[in-house]
Amino acid sequence: MIKSRSIRTSVVLTIILTCLFIVILADNDDIVWNGYDIRILNTYDIHLVAQDIHIEISEDKLIFDGEYILKNTKENTVEAILGLPSNNLDNIEISEKDSAIRHYSRTVKYIEERYPMDALPDVSRWNTVNLWFKTGETKVINVKYETEITNNSKGVYSVRYHRNKGLAQPDASKIIISLKDFFPYNVLNTIGALEDKALLSGDNSFTLEMNISSYIFGIDFELIDKLAIDRFDFSSDKKLKNISAAFRKKDYDSIYILCDEYINNPTDSAFSLTQINYIKAETHRKQANFEKYIEEIKKLDFNMLYPSRLKYKILYDLDQIIEKDTQDKKLIEIMKTLQEQALEQNEYIGRWMENLGSDYIEIIETEIQDISDENEEENIVEKIVNYLKMNSIIEKIIDFKYIELVLIVLSFILGYLLGRRKKKKRDTISYYKF
């Protein structure tokens, strides 16, 4: 009896722990960093006029630099208490004209009790500052901070910034997100962004601007290059770890040797050799050996790559390398297939390439039409050539080179015909005529 109860208790505990584990995993798949504008907590006499905000992201590091213009609309001195919603923010600096303003860390309960407002953001803490405004005075307040953003179990980072709705001059405001060492293929999704103003600068800084009609500005992204290399570290095989270590050190000669050694003697059955071949290809690209890079890419099974969106990095890289008038039909076919998949799955890279005019689907269709037109032209040309061949005989005949031969033949034919005619006439004369 005691034993059965013990078993039952163990089963119940196992179920509870399993449920908790599932909940934790679910939470981990929904990790989103939320940022917020400063709030005026105690008065409606101070208005937020406009703002200029720059959010810089470098891998998992986020740096915020915001400038806010505030104005006193009353004809008397007003104290304003500004609150900055804070989710694990570090190195917070609030200043006016480069002069630091003292700020205070507050609990959520402290804010809710003293400044009851509708729809306060769900944050862990607040930071507040006290400011005095003279009659009609305008102040420019600068806010800076840093934080770390966390990816979910699939390696996806999600950032959301919530803009104030009460800006007096929203058209004079701007919010920018810039990502360092970043490329369009890293983007999974954007929210409230002006896609036609997306910019990739020469230092590989990718910039998005917020649509001012939106109140939420966000991006979901994964660091595809990093994930592709990190995949080697997931294995317990030392050979694979050595490959990733050599790649990070840019020891390219060692990478070729290590990759070939592993391909000849693979030791991790769970690790795809396609990933090895991709690293070899990427090493060629890093060394600007594009001919060998393309040669290796043609051998890849794109369905076996990790992460699965690594194929869109290849699409982007190939687009940067090849010329639009390339005659490599197999390569163009690869580009077409990848671009079609990107568009079908509503991938950002598909729209990015379309906006830049890189349309490999159109190239293929145009080539098919061109081939059809060429075949039709060839048929016409063939008929003309055959006609000209017949005419060439006549040309030779009338050529002065053969004029004597032609005259002899014609004389023979004419004499033969006249002779037959005279013979026939003689044979028909009556014997009784005389």
Protein Blocks (a to p, Z undefined) as FASTA:
>chain_A
ZZmmmmmmmmmmmmmmmmmmmmmmmmmmmcccdddddddfkbckbccfbdcdddddehja
ccdddddddddfbfcdcddddddddehiahiacdeehiacddddddfklmmmmmgcehia
cdfbdcdddddddehiacdddddddddddddfkopacddddddfkbfblmlgccddddeh
iafklpmbdehiafklgccdfkopacddddfkbcbdcdddddfklmmmmmmmmpmbfklm
mmmmmmmnopaklmmmmmmmmmmmccbfkbcfklmmmmmmmmmmmnopaklmmmmmmmpc
fklpccfklmmmmmmmmmmmmcfkbcblklmmmmmmmmmmmmmnopaklmmmmmnopafk
lmmmmmmmmmmmmmmmmmmmmmmmmmmmmmmmmmmmmpmklmmmmmmmmmmmmmmmmmmm
mmmmmmmpcfklZZ
